[in-house]
């Protein structure tokens, strides 16, 4: 299950429109092995194996295998001084911190 807070939806939509990008965002693992066990937002189109959830004009995509691994996912936006930006929270941390071979991160 994927959800997005109203504040995150507003800010993400505004950001994408300001960059003249389609309102399509993938939730994925970073490609950098050193990034740890987290999920990130990447503007882009779906790839085979993605599930999609529409939030009005904004669509979020998440790989089906990652979805099964992490459980519920929520995209939020924080604006609290030094804690500013988009945050992707999940029920369980992803096991693989990146797409490179041999990297596994256990949360």
FENLIN-V523684 format. One line per field, one symbol per residue. ss: DSSP state (~ for helix, > for strand, _ for the rest). psi: psi as a letter, one per 20 degrees, with the letter a starting at -180 (. if undefined). A space follows every 10 residues. Layout:
# FENLIN-V523684
ss->???
psi->???
This chain:
# FENLIN-V523684
ss->_>>>_~~~~~ ~~~~~~~~__ ___>>>>>__ __~~~____> >>>______> >>>>>__>>> >>>~~~~~~~ __>>>>>>>> __>>>>>>>> __________ _______
psi->ppqpqggggg hggggghhjl qqlpppprqq iohiianrqr ppprrqrpiq qqppmcippp qpphghghgi bpppprppmm dinpaqpoqq gqqqgpjrjq qipppp.
